[in-house]
Amino acid sequence: MIDFSLNDNDQSKLDAIKEEGLICRKYARYYDEHEQDEIPPSELPEAADFRPSPNLAARQSDDDCGPSVMAMFYTIYRCWGDYAVRLRQPKMGGLGNAALMAAGTNEQKGRWANNFLAMAITEPGCGSDPSRLSASAVLDEETDEWILNGEKIFVTGGVRADGVVLWATLDRSAGRAGIKSFLVMKGTPGFEVAKKERKLGIRGEDTATYVFTDCRIPRDQLLGGNEEVQQKGSGGFRGAMKTFNMTRPAVAAFGIGIAEAALDFTRDELEKAGVDLDYGAGLGRRSAAAEKFLRLEALHEASKLTVLRAAWLADQGQPNNMESSVCKAHAGTAVRQITQGCIDILGPLGVSRDNLLEKWMRDCRIIDIYEGTGQIQRLIIARDLFEYTREDLN
């Protein structure tokens, strides 16, 4: 039986993270309104007193929840404080760190694991289909270097990052099989941070455009070290995509944390207004505000469970590709409905900049977009459930 109950030790750690989250909220409006300023210090003034990130890999086998499930709980609780400010906490890695840990060699992990690594996939011409990317990598046999050329957009954390995991193709005629990932550090000649984006939400988290022009890196900076390109099958692309089997649940968990913050704020305001949230009352026996709020809570709980199940499968060593897409697709829609619904309930109080609810609504919009849009997730689910091919879904 799957059981996501927390033991006392784990719950106390999560409670401490929530206390830190309240500190993060003090800075949330500042980061939201100063997105175009120079990047502030990466750590908050109080960050030195924050609880260090736990070593989840060292958890005992008899713990109630496995390391992947606990990682989702930690993510939810951190984002309950504030999504963007949480990234100012010590030792928080980027999406490239997840790719490094999933596909890198032990030597590569030892060299780069302590850096903040972004991940560059999206291009101006390939949006939600990374298999069509055009950034290229050509091996110079004489110098034993890769020569990288191309442009990447919407790189999360791209300004602050120390380096990037770049997706590029060795052979466009091979399609997905020709795609490989490369580790490129800031300061490498030919690697330019061309632009910092202005955005609707998560404005405290920088998003950048990268341009690579005859950028040369050592041969051993190919992630995983496998240079083979097979003309059939998915080749390195499939290995690279496995990164998303845990990052997609993590992105969903980001949104779940934001939505939980919105629900908690709304619940407090309803109670102040004397609205009775009677969980035992039957249909038609609650106020319209209470009825809507309880439906939003149920939606949140359902979305949270899909995230925890995807993580639980990872802990069991079972495939979770479809479940990762399910939780990402569900959360992308759910958190938007929840934050918007909370604003609907609270009216003017919900859109006032005196509170963070309107910011949380803007921040959660990204959940349905990056790491594969909701539409793409539903295509993945359809292919898995009904054994559709790419051609069937074109």
C-alpha positions as a Markdown table, in Angstrom:
| # | Residue | x | y | z |
|---|---|---|---|---|
| 1 | Met | 0.0 | 0.0 | 0.0 |
| 2 | Ile | 1.3 | 3.5 | -0.8 |
| 3 | Asp | 1.5 | 5.6 | 2.3 |
| 4 | Phe | 2.6 | 9.2 | 2.2 |
| 5 | Ser | 2.3 | 9.8 | 5.9 |
| 6 | Leu | 5.2 | 11.7 | 7.4 |
| 7 | Asn | 7.1 | 10.6 | 10.5 |
| 8 | Asp | 7.7 | 13.1 | 13.3 |
| 9 | Asn | 11.3 | 13.8 | 12.2 |
| 10 | Asp | 10.3 | 14.6 | 8.6 |
| 11 | Gln | 7.4 | 16.7 | 9.7 |
| 12 | Ser | 9.6 | 18.8 | 12.0 |
| 13 | Lys | 12.1 | 19.4 | 9.1 |
| 14 | Leu | 9.2 | 20.5 | 6.9 |
| 15 | Asp | 7.8 | 22.8 | 9.6 |
| 16 | Ala | 11.3 | 24.5 | 9.8 |
| 17 | Ile | 11.3 | 25.0 | 6.1 |
| 18 | Lys | 7.9 | 26.7 | 6.3 |
| 19 | Glu | 9.3 | 29.1 | 8.9 |
| 20 | Glu | 12.1 | 29.9 | 6.5 |
| 21 | Gly | 9.5 | 30.4 | 3.9 |
| 22 | Leu | 8.0 | 33.2 | 5.9 |
| 23 | Ile | 11.4 | 34.9 | 5.8 |
| 24 | Cys | 11.6 | 34.4 | 2.1 |
| 25 | Arg | 8.2 | 36.2 | 1.7 |
| 26 | Lys | 9.6 | 39.4 | 3.2 |
| 27 | Tyr | 11.7 | 39.7 | 0.0 |
| 28 | Ala | 9.2 | 38.4 | -2.5 |
| 29 | Arg | 7.8 | 41.8 | -3.5 |
| 30 | Tyr | 11.3 | 43.2 | -3.9 |
| 31 | Tyr | 12.5 | 40.6 | -6.3 |
| 32 | Asp | 9.2 | 40.8 | -8.2 |
| 33 | Glu | 9.6 | 44.5 | -8.7 |
| 34 | His | 13.4 | 44.7 | -9.4 |
| 35 | Glu | 13.7 | 42.1 | -12.1 |
| 36 | Gln | 15.8 | 44.3 | -14.3 |
| 37 | Asp | 18.2 | 45.3 | -11.5 |
| 38 | Glu | 21.7 | 43.8 | -11.3 |
| 39 | Ile | 21.4 | 40.4 | -9.7 |
| 40 | Pro | 21.3 | 40.8 | -5.9 |
| 41 | Pro | 23.4 | 38.6 | -3.7 |
| 42 | Ser | 22.5 | 34.9 | -4.3 |
| 43 | Glu | 21.8 | 34.4 | -0.6 |
| 44 | Leu | 19.4 | 36.2 | 1.7 |
| 45 | Pro | 20.8 | 38.0 | 4.7 |
| 46 | Glu | 19.2 | 35.3 | 7.0 |
| 47 | Ala | 20.2 | 32.4 | 4.7 |
| 48 | Ala | 23.2 | 31.5 | 6.9 |
| 49 | Asp | 20.7 | 30.4 | 9.6 |
| 50 | Phe | 18.6 | 28.3 | 7.2 |
| 51 | Arg | 18.5 | 24.6 | 7.6 |
| 52 | Pro | 20.9 | 23.0 | 5.0 |
| 53 | Ser | 19.4 | 20.9 | 2.2 |
| 54 | Pro | 19.0 | 17.3 | 3.6 |
| 55 | Asn | 21.0 | 14.4 | 2.1 |
| 56 | Leu | 18.0 | 12.5 | 0.9 |
| 57 | Ala | 20.1 | 9.8 | -0.6 |
| 58 | Ala | 21.2 | 8.8 | 2.9 |
| 59 | Arg | 17.7 | 8.1 | 4.2 |
| 60 | Gln | 17.1 | 4.8 | 5.8 |
| 61 | Ser | 15.2 | 2.1 | 3.9 |
| 62 | Asp | 12.6 | 1.8 | 6.7 |
| 63 | Asp | 11.6 | 5.5 | 6.4 |
| 64 | Asp | 8.0 | 6.1 | 5.7 |
| 65 | Cys | 8.7 | 8.0 | 2.5 |
| 66 | Gly | 11.5 | 7.4 | 0.0 |
| 67 | Pro | 14.0 | 10.1 | -1.1 |
| 68 | Ser | 12.2 | 11.2 | -4.2 |
| 69 | Val | 8.9 | 11.6 | -2.3 |
| 70 | Met | 10.6 | 13.6 | 0.4 |
| 71 | Ala | 12.3 | 15.7 | -2.3 |
| 72 | Met | 8.8 | 16.6 | -3.6 |
| 73 | Phe | 7.6 | 17.5 | 0.0 |
| 74 | Tyr | 10.7 | 19.7 | 0.4 |
| 75 | Thr | 10.0 | 21.4 | -2.9 |
| 76 | Ile | 6.3 | 22.1 | -2.0 |
| 77 | Tyr | 7.2 | 23.6 | 1.3 |
| 78 | Arg | 10.0 | 25.7 | 0.0 |
| 79 | Cys | 7.7 | 27.1 | -2.8 |
| 80 | Trp | 5.0 | 27.7 | -0.2 |
| 81 | Gly | 7.3 | 30.5 | 1.0 |
| 82 | Asp | 8.0 | 32.0 | -2.4 |
| 83 | Tyr | 8.9 | 30.3 | -5.7 |
| 84 | Ala | 11.6 | 32.8 | -6.9 |
| 85 | Val | 13.1 | 33.7 | -3.5 |
| 86 | Arg | 13.6 | 30.0 | -2.6 |
| 87 | Leu | 16.3 | 30.0 | -5.4 |
| 88 | Arg | 18.2 | 32.5 | -3.3 |
| 89 | Gln | 18.7 | 29.9 | -0.6 |
| 90 | Pro | 22.1 | 28.3 | -0.4 |
| 91 | Lys | 23.1 | 25.3 | -2.6 |
| 92 | Met | 19.9 | 25.3 | -4.7 |
| 93 | Gly | 20.8 | 23.9 | -8.1 |
| 94 | Gly | 19.3 | 24.6 | -11.5 |
| 95 | Leu | 17.7 | 22.3 | -14.1 |
| 96 | Gly | 21.2 | 21.6 | -15.5 |
| 97 | Asn | 22.2 | 20.0 | -12.2 |
| 98 | Ala | 19.3 | 17.5 | -12.6 |
| 99 | Ala | 20.5 | 16.7 | -16.1 |
| 100 | Leu | 24.1 | 16.3 | -14.8 |
| 101 | Met | 23.0 | 13.9 | -12.1 |
| 102 | Ala | 20.8 | 11.9 | -14.4 |
| 103 | Ala | 23.2 | 11.5 | -17.3 |
| 104 | Gly | 26.7 | 12.7 | -16.4 |
| 105 | Thr | 29.7 | 10.5 | -15.7 |
| 106 | Asn | 31.1 | 10.2 | -12.2 |
| 107 | Glu | 34.0 | 12.4 | -13.3 |
| 108 | Gln | 31.7 | 15.0 | -14.7 |
| 109 | Lys | 29.6 | 15.0 | -11.5 |
| 110 | Gly | 32.7 | 15.5 | -9.5 |
| 111 | Arg | 33.8 | 18.5 | -11.6 |
| 112 | Trp | 30.5 | 20.4 | -11.9 |
| 113 | Ala | 28.0 | 19.3 | -9.3 |
| 114 | Asn | 28.8 | 22.2 | -7.0 |
| 115 | Asn | 28.1 | 24.8 | -9.7 |
| 116 | Phe | 24.7 | 26.3 | -10.5 |
| 117 | Leu | 23.8 | 24.9 | -13.9 |
| 118 | Ala | 21.0 | 26.1 | -16.2 |
| 119 | Met | 19.7 | 24.0 | -19.0 |
| 120 | Ala | 19.3 | 25.3 | -22.5 |
| 121 | Ile | 16.8 | 23.5 | -24.8 |
| 122 | Thr | 14.3 | 25.9 | -26.3 |
| 123 | Glu | 15.1 | 27.7 | -29.5 |
| 124 | Pro | 13.3 | 30.4 | -31.5 |
| 125 | Gly | 12.2 | 27.9 | -34.1 |
| 126 | Cys | 11.5 | 24.7 | -32.1 |
| 127 | Gly | 9.4 | 25.7 | -29.1 |
| 128 | Ser | 7.9 | 22.6 | -27.5 |
| 129 | Asp | 9.5 | 20.1 | -29.8 |
| 130 | Pro | 13.2 | 19.8 | -28.8 |
| 131 | Ser | 13.7 | 17.0 | -31.3 |
| 132 | Arg | 13.7 | 19.7 | -34.0 |
| 133 | Leu | 16.4 | 21.9 | -32.5 |
| 134 | Ser | 19.1 | 23.3 | -34.8 |
| 135 | Ala | 21.9 | 24.2 | -32.4 |
| 136 | Ser | 24.9 | 22.2 | -33.7 |
| 137 | Ala | 28.0 | 20.5 | -32.3 |
| 138 | Val | 30.8 | 19.6 | -34.6 |
| 139 | Leu | 33.9 | 17.7 | -33.5 |
| 140 | Asp | 37.2 | 19.2 | -34.5 |
| 141 | Glu | 39.4 | 16.0 | -34.5 |
| 142 | Glu | 42.6 | 18.1 | -34.7 |
| 143 | Thr | 42.1 | 20.0 | -31.5 |
| 144 | Asp | 39.8 | 17.4 | -29.8 |
| 145 | Glu | 37.2 | 20.1 | -29.2 |
| 146 | Trp | 33.5 | 20.5 | -29.9 |
| 147 | Ile | 32.5 | 23.6 | -31.8 |
| 148 | Leu | 29.0 | 24.8 | -30.8 |
| 149 | Asn | 26.8 | 27.2 | -32.7 |
| 150 | Gly | 23.2 | 28.2 | -32.1 |
| 151 | Glu | 20.7 | 30.3 | -30.1 |
| 152 | Lys | 18.8 | 29.3 | -27.0 |
| 153 | Ile | 15.9 | 31.3 | -25.5 |
| 154 | Phe | 14.0 | 31.2 | -22.2 |
| 155 | Val | 16.9 | 29.7 | -20.2 |
| 156 | Thr | 15.7 | 29.6 | -16.6 |
| 157 | Gly | 18.3 | 31.0 | -14.2 |
| 158 | Gly | 20.5 | 31.8 | -17.2 |
| 159 | Val | 21.9 | 35.0 | -15.9 |
| 160 | Arg | 22.9 | 33.7 | -12.4 |
| 161 | Ala | 24.1 | 30.3 | -13.6 |
| 162 | Asp | 27.8 | 29.3 | -13.5 |
| 163 | Gly | 27.3 | 27.2 | -16.6 |
| 164 | Val | 24.8 | 25.4 | -18.7 |
| 165 | Val | 23.8 | 22.0 | -20.0 |
| 166 | Leu | 23.3 | 22.7 | -23.7 |
| 167 | Trp | 21.2 | 20.5 | -26.1 |
| 168 | Ala | 22.7 | 20.4 | -29.6 |
| 169 | Thr | 22.6 | 18.0 | -32.5 |
| 170 | Leu | 25.6 | 16.2 | -34.0 |
| 171 | Asp | 23.6 | 15.1 | -37.0 |
| 172 | Arg | 20.4 | 16.8 | -38.1 |
| 173 | Ser | 19.6 | 14.0 | -40.5 |
| 174 | Ala | 19.5 | 11.6 | -37.6 |
| 175 | Gly | 16.6 | 13.5 | -35.9 |
| 176 | Arg | 16.3 | 12.9 | -32.2 |
| 177 | Ala | 19.1 | 10.3 | -32.3 |
| 178 | Gly | 21.6 | 13.0 | -33.1 |
| 179 | Ile | 20.8 | 15.2 | -30.1 |
| 180 | Lys | 23.4 | 15.3 | -27.3 |
| 181 | Ser | 24.0 | 17.4 | -24.2 |
| 182 | Phe | 27.1 | 19.4 | -23.5 |
| 183 | Leu | 28.5 | 21.1 | -20.4 |
| 184 | Val | 29.5 | 24.7 | -21.1 |
| 185 | Met | 30.8 | 27.1 | -18.4 |
| 186 | Lys | 30.4 | 30.8 | -18.3 |
| 187 | Gly | 33.5 | 32.6 | -19.7 |
| 188 | Thr | 34.0 | 30.2 | -22.5 |
| 189 | Pro | 34.9 | 32.2 | -25.7 |
| 190 | Gly | 31.9 | 32.3 | -28.0 |
| 191 | Phe | 29.3 | 31.9 | -25.2 |
| 192 | Glu | 27.3 | 35.1 | -24.8 |
| 193 | Val | 24.4 | 35.9 | -22.5 |
| 194 | Ala | 22.6 | 38.0 | -25.1 |
| 195 | Lys | 19.4 | 39.1 | -23.2 |
| 196 | Lys | 17.5 | 39.0 | -19.9 |
| 197 | Glu | 13.7 | 38.5 | -20.4 |
| 198 | Arg | 11.0 | 40.6 | -18.9 |
| 199 | Lys | 8.1 | 38.3 | -17.8 |
| 200 | Leu | 4.6 | 38.1 | -16.4 |
| 201 | Gly | 5.5 | 36.0 | -13.4 |
| 202 | Ile | 8.5 | 34.5 | -11.5 |
| 203 | Arg | 10.1 | 37.8 | -12.1 |
| 204 | Gly | 12.6 | 37.2 | -9.3 |
| 205 | Glu | 14.0 | 34.3 | -11.3 |
| 206 | Asp | 16.0 | 35.5 | -14.2 |
| 207 | Thr | 15.4 | 34.1 | -17.7 |
| 208 | Ala | 18.0 | 34.6 | -20.4 |
| 209 | Thr | 18.8 | 34.2 | -24.1 |
| 210 | Tyr | 22.1 | 32.5 | -24.9 |
| 211 | Val | 24.1 | 32.7 | -28.2 |
| 212 | Phe | 26.9 | 30.3 | -29.1 |
| 213 | Thr | 29.2 | 31.4 | -31.9 |
| 214 | Asp | 32.0 | 29.0 | -32.8 |
| 215 | Cys | 32.2 | 28.2 | -29.0 |
| 216 | Arg | 34.9 | 25.6 | -28.4 |
| 217 | Ile | 34.8 | 23.2 | -25.5 |
| 218 | Pro | 36.9 | 20.1 | -24.6 |
| 219 | Arg | 35.8 | 16.8 | -26.0 |
| 220 | Asp | 35.1 | 15.4 | -22.6 |
| 221 | Gln | 32.4 | 18.0 | -21.9 |
| 222 | Leu | 29.8 | 15.9 | -23.8 |
| 223 | Leu | 27.4 | 14.8 | -21.0 |
| 224 | Gly | 27.7 | 11.1 | -20.4 |
| 225 | Gly | 30.6 | 10.8 | -22.9 |
| 226 | Asn | 28.6 | 8.8 | -25.5 |
| 227 | Glu | 29.4 | 10.2 | -29.0 |
| 228 | Glu | 27.6 | 7.5 | -30.9 |
| 229 | Val | 24.8 | 8.6 | -33.2 |
| 230 | Gln | 22.4 | 5.8 | -34.3 |
| 231 | Gln | 20.2 | 6.5 | -37.3 |
| 232 | Lys | 17.3 | 4.5 | -35.7 |
| 233 | Gly | 15.8 | 4.9 | -32.3 |
| 234 | Ser | 16.2 | 7.8 | -29.9 |
| 235 | Gly | 19.9 | 7.6 | -29.2 |
| 236 | Gly | 21.1 | 10.2 | -26.8 |
| 237 | Phe | 17.8 | 12.0 | -27.0 |
| 238 | Arg | 16.0 | 9.4 | -25.0 |
| 239 | Gly | 18.6 | 9.5 | -22.3 |
| 240 | Ala | 18.4 | 13.2 | -22.1 |
| 241 | Met | 14.6 | 13.1 | -21.9 |
| 242 | Lys | 14.8 | 10.9 | -18.8 |
| 243 | Thr | 15.9 | 14.0 | -17.0 |
| 244 | Phe | 12.4 | 15.2 | -17.2 |
| 245 | Asn | 11.0 | 12.1 | -15.4 |
| 246 | Met | 11.9 | 13.8 | -12.1 |
| 247 | Thr | 12.1 | 17.5 | -13.1 |
| 248 | Arg | 8.5 | 17.5 | -14.3 |
| 249 | Pro | 7.2 | 16.3 | -10.9 |
| 250 | Ala | 9.4 | 18.9 | -9.3 |
| 251 | Val | 8.0 | 21.6 | -11.5 |
| 252 | Ala | 4.5 | 20.4 | -10.6 |
| 253 | Ala | 5.5 | 20.5 | -6.9 |
| 254 | Phe | 6.6 | 24.2 | -7.4 |
| 255 | Gly | 3.0 | 25.0 | -8.4 |
| 256 | Ile | 1.5 | 22.9 | -5.6 |
| 257 | Gly | 3.5 | 24.9 | -3.1 |
| 258 | Ile | 2.3 | 28.2 | -4.6 |
| 259 | Ala | -1.3 | 27.0 | -4.7 |
| 260 | Glu | -1.1 | 25.9 | -1.0 |
| 261 | Ala | 0.1 | 29.3 | -0.1 |
| 262 | Ala | -2.8 | 30.9 | -1.9 |
| 263 | Leu | -5.3 | 28.5 | -0.2 |
| 264 | Asp | -3.8 | 29.2 | 3.3 |
| 265 | Phe | -4.1 | 32.9 | 2.8 |
| 266 | Thr | -7.6 | 32.6 | 1.5 |
| 267 | Arg | -8.7 | 30.4 | 4.4 |
| 268 | Asp | -7.3 | 32.9 | 6.9 |
| 269 | Glu | -9.2 | 35.7 | 5.3 |
| 270 | Leu | -12.5 | 33.8 | 5.1 |
| 271 | Glu | -12.2 | 32.9 | 8.8 |
| 272 | Lys | -11.6 | 36.6 | 9.6 |
| 273 | Ala | -14.7 | 37.4 | 7.7 |
| 274 | Gly | -16.7 | 34.8 | 9.7 |
| 275 | Val | -17.2 | 32.4 | 6.8 |
| 276 | Asp | -17.9 | 28.9 | 8.1 |
| 277 | Leu | -15.8 | 26.2 | 6.3 |
| 278 | Asp | -17.9 | 23.3 | 7.5 |
| 279 | Tyr | -16.4 | 20.2 | 6.0 |
| 280 | Gly | -19.2 | 18.0 | 7.2 |
| 281 | Ala | -22.1 | 20.0 | 5.8 |
| 282 | Gly | -23.9 | 18.5 | 2.8 |
| 283 | Leu | -24.4 | 20.1 | -0.6 |
| 284 | Gly | -26.4 | 23.3 | -0.5 |
| 285 | Arg | -25.7 | 23.9 | 3.2 |
| 286 | Arg | -22.6 | 26.0 | 2.8 |
| 287 | Ser | -22.1 | 29.5 | 1.6 |
| 288 | Ala | -21.1 | 29.9 | -2.1 |
| 289 | Ala | -17.6 | 31.1 | -0.9 |
| 290 | Ala | -17.1 | 28.1 | 1.3 |
| 291 | Glu | -18.3 | 25.7 | -1.3 |
| 292 | Lys | -15.9 | 27.1 | -3.9 |
| 293 | Phe | -13.0 | 27.1 | -1.5 |
| 294 | Leu | -13.5 | 23.4 | -0.6 |
| 295 | Arg | -13.6 | 22.5 | -4.2 |
| 296 | Leu | -10.3 | 24.3 | -4.7 |
| 297 | Glu | -8.8 | 22.4 | -1.8 |
| 298 | Ala | -9.9 | 19.1 | -3.3 |
| 299 | Leu | -8.3 | 20.0 | -6.6 |
| 300 | His | -5.1 | 20.9 | -4.8 |
| 301 | Glu | -5.1 | 17.6 | -2.9 |
| 302 | Ala | -5.7 | 15.6 | -6.1 |
| 303 | Ser | -2.8 | 17.3 | -7.9 |
| 304 | Lys | -0.5 | 16.8 | -5.0 |
| 305 | Leu | -1.2 | 13.1 | -5.0 |
| 306 | Thr | -0.3 | 12.7 | -8.6 |
| 307 | Val | 3.1 | 14.4 | -7.9 |
| 308 | Leu | 3.8 | 12.1 | -4.9 |
| 309 | Arg | 2.8 | 9.0 | -6.9 |
| 310 | Ala | 5.3 | 9.9 | -9.7 |
| 311 | Ala | 8.0 | 10.3 | -7.1 |
| 312 | Trp | 7.0 | 7.1 | -5.3 |
| 313 | Leu | 7.4 | 5.1 | -8.6 |
| 314 | Ala | 10.9 | 6.6 | -9.0 |
| 315 | Asp | 11.8 | 5.4 | -5.4 |
| 316 | Gln | 10.6 | 1.9 | -6.3 |
| 317 | Gly | 12.8 | 1.9 | -9.4 |
| 318 | Gln | 9.7 | 1.7 | -11.7 |
| 319 | Pro | 9.1 | 3.6 | -14.9 |
| 320 | Asn | 7.3 | 6.9 | -14.3 |
| 321 | Asn | 7.3 | 8.6 | -17.7 |
| 322 | Met | 3.6 | 8.7 | -18.1 |
| 323 | Glu | 3.0 | 9.6 | -14.4 |
| 324 | Ser | 5.5 | 12.5 | -14.7 |
| 325 | Ser | 3.5 | 13.9 | -17.6 |
| 326 | Val | 0.2 | 13.3 | -15.7 |
| 327 | Cys | 1.3 | 15.2 | -12.7 |
| 328 | Lys | 2.8 | 18.0 | -14.8 |
| 329 | Ala | -0.3 | 18.4 | -16.9 |
| 330 | His | -2.7 | 18.2 | -14.0 |
| 331 | Ala | -0.8 | 20.7 | -11.8 |
| 332 | Gly | -0.3 | 23.1 | -14.7 |
| 333 | Thr | -4.1 | 23.5 | -15.0 |
| 334 | Ala | -4.9 | 23.0 | -11.3 |
| 335 | Val | -2.7 | 25.7 | -9.8 |
| 336 | Arg | -3.9 | 28.2 | -12.2 |
| 337 | Gln | -7.5 | 27.4 | -11.3 |
| 338 | Ile | -6.7 | 27.5 | -7.6 |
| 339 | Thr | -4.9 | 30.8 | -7.5 |
| 340 | Gln | -7.5 | 32.4 | -9.8 |
| 341 | Gly | -10.3 | 30.9 | -7.8 |
| 342 | Cys | -8.8 | 32.3 | -4.6 |
| 343 | Ile | -8.8 | 35.8 | -6.1 |
| 344 | Asp | -12.4 | 35.3 | -7.3 |
| 345 | Ile | -13.4 | 34.5 | -3.7 |
| 346 | Leu | -11.6 | 37.4 | -2.1 |
| 347 | Gly | -12.3 | 40.0 | -4.7 |
| 348 | Pro | -10.4 | 43.3 | -4.3 |
| 349 | Leu | -8.4 | 41.8 | -1.5 |
| 350 | Gly | -7.1 | 39.2 | -3.9 |
| 351 | Val | -5.7 | 41.6 | -6.5 |
| 352 | Ser | -4.3 | 44.2 | -4.0 |
| 353 | Arg | -0.5 | 44.5 | -4.2 |
| 354 | Asp | -0.6 | 44.8 | -0.4 |
| 355 | Asn | -0.8 | 41.0 | -0.5 |
| 356 | Leu | 1.1 | 38.3 | -2.4 |
| 357 | Leu | -1.9 | 36.5 | -3.8 |
| 358 | Glu | -1.9 | 38.4 | -7.2 |
| 359 | Lys | 1.9 | 37.6 | -7.5 |
| 360 | Trp | 1.3 | 33.9 | -6.8 |
| 361 | Met | -1.3 | 33.9 | -9.6 |
| 362 | Arg | 1.2 | 35.3 | -12.0 |
| 363 | Asp | 4.0 | 33.1 | -10.8 |
| 364 | Cys | 2.0 | 29.9 | -11.2 |
| 365 | Arg | 1.3 | 30.5 | -14.9 |
| 366 | Ile | 4.7 | 29.2 | -15.8 |
| 367 | Ile | 3.9 | 25.7 | -14.4 |
| 368 | Asp | 1.9 | 24.8 | -17.5 |
| 369 | Ile | 4.5 | 26.1 | -19.9 |
| 370 | Tyr | 8.1 | 25.1 | -19.1 |
| 371 | Glu | 9.4 | 21.6 | -18.9 |
| 372 | Gly | 7.0 | 20.8 | -21.7 |
| 373 | Thr | 3.6 | 22.5 | -22.1 |
| 374 | Gly | 0.4 | 21.0 | -20.9 |
| 375 | Gln | -0.5 | 20.2 | -24.5 |
| 376 | Ile | 2.7 | 18.3 | -25.0 |
| 377 | Gln | 2.2 | 16.4 | -21.7 |
| 378 | Arg | -1.2 | 15.3 | -22.9 |
| 379 | Leu | 0.3 | 14.0 | -26.2 |
| 380 | Ile | 2.8 | 12.0 | -24.2 |
| 381 | Ile | 0.0 | 10.5 | -22.1 |
| 382 | Ala | -2.0 | 9.7 | -25.2 |
| 383 | Arg | 1.0 | 7.9 | -26.8 |
| 384 | Asp | 1.5 | 5.9 | -23.6 |
| 385 | Leu | -2.1 | 4.9 | -23.1 |
| 386 | Phe | -3.2 | 4.2 | -26.7 |
| 387 | Glu | 0.2 | 3.4 | -28.2 |
| 388 | Tyr | -0.1 | 6.2 | -30.7 |
| 389 | Thr | 3.0 | 7.1 | -32.8 |
| 390 | Arg | 4.3 | 10.6 | -33.5 |
| 391 | Glu | 2.6 | 10.4 | -36.9 |
| 392 | Asp | -0.8 | 9.5 | -35.4 |
| 393 | Leu | -0.7 | 12.7 | -33.3 |
| 394 | Asn | 0.5 | 15.1 | -36.0 |
